[in-house]
Amino acid sequence: MKILLNEKHDMIRYGFLQLLNDLFPVEYILEAEDLNKTKALLESYLFDYLLLNSESFARHETAELIRMARSRNEKVKVVLIKSKGRQADPSFLERYGINGVIGRDEPIEDLMNAFQEIDRGQIRYSFVSIRKNGEGKGDNVLLSSLLTQRENEVFKHLVRGYSVLESARELGVSSKTIENHRHNLRSKLNVSSHRELIKAAEETGYIRFKD
């Protein structure tokens, strides 16, 4: 596995280095602390993972780095590193196909799970957590009554980025059944994109952004 890690803080960068080496068969991890070095490495090397502390860059700079990485490897997985309390724009995540958003303050077990999920092809946004039915805003109760129990389960998977096949395996049903449930719940929520889905989930209190 070939990884580019952009993180300006030495200790945090070292922690990610140790974690990634423990989790994956790493061929190399190259480090960058600023925009110019990150660009230089992207121009010279091929990567399977691009880990970016996007808080160091303007949005258009982050987008440029992602485009550079995918021009060399269209399947590169992009993971954004955020500080506690900092949120990511769902529209940006959808537009640029961000595979994961992780917090530098997360417990090591959560980070391990996040990277393992991302490596399996799931989308993992750590700034979002699922509320239990009845918690939070009152609309969440209405949403729970609007969706069937199975649609609620499929909805949780959609928010977390599960594929149709992954949902089918976990719920013990066919892929066709999952596709039908997805179609029905999108119709009920009147959404057509992942960004709209996240927005609807937040507005109804079904999910919350972590502090």
Backbone torsions as a table, in degrees:
resi	resn	phi	psi	omega
1	MET	NA	136.1	-177.7
2	LYS	-114.3	123.3	-170.7
3	ILE	-129.1	137.3	169.7
4	LEU	-111.3	122.4	-178.1
5	LEU	-113.5	113.4	175.4
6	ASN	-104.7	113.0	179.0
7	GLU	-158.7	125.0	-173.2
8	LYS	-79.9	-20.2	-177.5
9	HIS	-91.0	122.1	-173.3
10	ASP	-59.0	-47.2	-175.9
11	MET	-66.4	-39.8	178.6
12	ILE	-66.7	-41.5	178.4
13	ARG	-61.5	-42.1	179.2
14	TYR	-63.3	-40.7	179.2
15	GLY	-62.1	-42.6	177.5
16	PHE	-65.7	-37.5	177.7
17	LEU	-58.8	-47.6	-179.4
18	GLN	-63.2	-43.8	-178.5
19	LEU	-63.0	-47.0	-177.8
20	LEU	-65.1	-39.0	178.0
21	ASN	-66.6	-31.7	177.7
22	ASP	-73.8	-32.5	-173.4
23	LEU	-86.3	-37.4	-167.7
24	PHE	-126.2	156.9	172.1
25	PRO	-77.2	87.3	-171.7
26	VAL	-82.3	128.8	172.0
27	GLU	-84.3	-46.5	171.9
28	TYR	-160.1	149.5	171.1
29	ILE	-123.7	117.1	177.7
30	LEU	-102.5	140.4	-173.4
31	GLU	-110.6	145.9	176.3
32	ALA	-143.2	141.2	-179.3
33	GLU	-107.4	-14.5	-176.5
34	ASP	-141.9	177.6	-174.6
35	LEU	-65.4	-46.9	-175.0
36	ASN	-63.8	-42.2	179.5
37	LYS	-67.8	-37.2	177.8
38	THR	-61.7	-44.6	178.2
39	LYS	-61.8	-43.5	-178.3
40	ALA	-61.4	-41.6	179.3
41	LEU	-68.4	-38.4	178.7
42	LEU	-65.2	-31.4	178.5
43	GLU	-74.8	-23.0	-171.8
44	SER	-107.0	-20.6	-173.5
45	TYR	-131.0	158.0	174.7
46	LEU	-99.3	137.0	-177.3
47	PHE	-129.1	148.3	172.0
48	ASP	-93.4	-27.5	179.8
49	TYR	-131.5	138.5	172.3
50	LEU	-122.6	110.6	178.3
51	LEU	-104.7	118.8	-173.8
52	LEU	-123.0	129.7	165.2
53	ASN	-82.7	85.4	-171.9
54	SER	-68.6	-12.4	177.9
55	GLU	-68.0	-15.8	179.0
56	SER	-82.3	-11.4	-172.8
57	PHE	-124.0	157.1	167.4
58	ALA	-69.8	159.9	-176.7
59	ARG	-59.2	-41.9	-178.4
60	HIS	-67.1	-27.6	177.1
61	GLU	-71.9	-41.9	175.4
62	THR	-59.4	-44.3	179.2
63	ALA	-61.1	-40.5	179.5
64	GLU	-63.6	-41.8	179.1
65	LEU	-63.3	-39.9	178.5
66	ILE	-64.3	-44.0	179.0
67	ARG	-62.3	-40.5	178.6
68	MET	-61.3	-45.5	-178.8
69	ALA	-63.0	-42.1	-176.6
70	ARG	-78.2	-16.3	174.2
71	SER	-71.2	-24.6	177.7
72	ARG	-92.9	-34.3	179.8
73	ASN	-148.7	102.9	-174.9
74	GLU	-66.2	-15.4	-179.1
75	LYS	-98.4	8.5	-179.2
76	VAL	-59.4	138.0	177.7
77	LYS	-90.7	128.3	-177.8
78	VAL	-108.4	125.2	-179.7
79	VAL	-125.0	126.8	178.1
80	LEU	-97.1	138.2	179.7
81	ILE	-103.8	126.3	-176.9
82	LYS	-123.3	157.4	173.4
83	SER	-87.9	162.5	178.6
84	LYS	-57.8	131.8	178.2
85	GLY	85.9	-9.1	178.7
86	ARG	-91.9	128.5	-176.7
87	GLN	-102.9	159.5	176.2
88	ALA	-109.7	145.5	-179.2
89	ASP	-77.4	116.6	-179.3
90	PRO	-55.8	-34.0	-179.6
91	SER	-66.1	-36.1	177.5
92	PHE	-68.8	-42.0	180.0
93	LEU	-60.8	-41.2	-179.4
94	GLU	-71.1	-45.2	-175.8
95	ARG	-60.1	-40.2	-175.5
96	TYR	-102.8	10.4	174.4
97	GLY	58.3	45.8	-178.9
98	ILE	-68.3	128.0	-176.9
99	ASN	-81.0	-26.1	-178.8
100	GLY	-163.7	151.9	170.9
101	VAL	-128.1	123.0	-178.1
102	ILE	-124.8	154.8	178.4
103	GLY	-99.9	135.3	179.7
104	ARG	-67.9	-16.1	-179.2
105	ASP	-94.8	1.1	-175.6
106	GLU	-68.1	149.2	174.1
107	PRO	-58.6	150.6	-176.0
108	ILE	-58.4	-36.8	179.9
109	GLU	-63.8	-39.2	179.1
110	ASP	-67.2	-39.7	178.5
111	LEU	-65.3	-41.3	178.0
112	MET	-60.8	-46.6	179.1
113	ASN	-62.1	-39.5	-179.4
114	ALA	-61.4	-49.8	-178.8
115	PHE	-65.0	-37.0	179.0
116	GLN	-66.5	-39.8	177.5
117	GLU	-65.3	-44.4	179.4
118	ILE	-62.5	-40.6	-179.3
119	ASP	-66.5	-26.9	177.1
120	ARG	-81.4	-2.0	177.2
121	GLY	100.4	3.7	177.5
122	GLN	-82.9	159.1	172.6
123	ILE	-97.2	131.1	-173.7
124	ARG	-132.1	107.5	178.6
125	TYR	-108.6	107.1	-172.6
126	SER	-76.1	-13.3	-179.5
127	PHE	-79.3	-3.0	179.6
128	VAL	-113.0	136.4	171.1
129	SER	-131.4	147.8	-178.4
130	ILE	-84.9	131.1	175.1
131	ARG	-81.8	149.5	171.7
132	LYS	-72.9	152.5	179.2
133	ASN	-55.1	130.4	177.0
134	GLY	94.1	-14.7	178.8
135	GLU	-81.8	155.3	170.3
136	GLY	77.0	-142.9	-174.4
137	LYS	-63.5	152.3	-179.7
138	GLY	-64.3	-29.9	-179.0
139	ASP	-60.0	-23.0	-179.5
140	ASN	-63.0	-35.7	177.9
141	VAL	-65.9	-40.8	178.2
142	LEU	-64.3	-40.4	179.2
143	LEU	-63.6	-42.1	179.9
144	SER	-62.7	-33.5	178.5
145	SER	-79.4	-26.0	179.3
146	LEU	-72.3	-39.6	-178.6
147	LEU	-95.1	147.0	173.7
148	THR	-71.3	167.4	178.9
149	GLN	-57.9	-42.8	-179.9
150	ARG	-67.5	-38.9	177.8
151	GLU	-64.4	-36.3	175.3
152	ASN	-60.5	-42.7	179.5
153	GLU	-65.1	-43.0	179.0
154	VAL	-66.7	-36.0	178.4
155	PHE	-61.6	-44.8	177.7
156	LYS	-58.3	-41.9	179.6
157	HIS	-66.0	-40.8	179.2
158	LEU	-60.7	-46.3	-179.8
159	VAL	-60.5	-37.1	-178.0
160	ARG	-83.5	-5.8	175.5
161	GLY	91.0	17.4	178.5
162	TYR	-64.7	144.6	171.8
163	SER	-78.8	168.0	177.0
164	VAL	-58.4	-45.0	-178.2
165	LEU	-64.2	-41.1	179.7
166	GLU	-64.2	-42.1	177.5
167	SER	-63.9	-42.3	-179.7
168	ALA	-61.1	-43.6	179.9
169	ARG	-63.1	-46.3	-174.8
170	GLU	-70.4	-34.5	-177.1
171	LEU	-93.0	-7.4	176.2
172	GLY	71.0	35.0	178.3
173	VAL	-129.3	177.2	-179.3
174	SER	-80.3	158.5	176.5
175	SER	-60.9	-36.3	179.0
176	LYS	-61.9	-39.3	178.3
177	THR	-63.4	-42.8	178.3
178	ILE	-62.3	-43.2	179.1
179	GLU	-60.4	-40.6	178.2
180	ASN	-64.6	-43.1	178.2
181	HIS	-63.2	-41.2	179.1
182	ARG	-62.0	-42.8	179.0
183	HIS	-62.0	-44.4	-177.9
184	ASN	-65.0	-45.2	-176.7
185	LEU	-71.7	-32.3	175.3
186	ARG	-64.9	-37.6	177.7
187	SER	-65.7	-43.2	-179.4
188	LYS	-65.3	-37.0	-178.2
189	LEU	-89.8	-8.0	180.0
190	ASN	57.5	50.6	178.0
191	VAL	-126.0	153.6	-179.7
192	SER	-129.7	-9.3	-178.5
193	SER	-132.5	165.3	178.7
194	HIS	-65.1	-35.3	178.3
195	ARG	-61.9	-45.3	178.6
196	GLU	-64.8	-34.9	178.6
197	LEU	-63.9	-47.2	178.5
198	ILE	-61.5	-42.5	-179.7
199	LYS	-62.7	-44.4	179.0
200	ALA	-63.4	-40.2	-179.9
201	ALA	-64.9	-38.4	178.9
202	GLU	-71.1	-44.2	-176.6
203	GLU	-64.3	-32.9	-179.9
204	THR	-86.3	-3.6	-180.0
205	GLY	82.6	9.8	-178.4
206	TYR	-71.7	-32.4	174.2
207	ILE	-128.1	165.3	173.3
208	ARG	-138.7	152.8	173.0
209	PHE	-81.2	131.4	-178.9
210	LYS	-67.2	146.5	176.5
211	ASP	-74.1	NA	NA
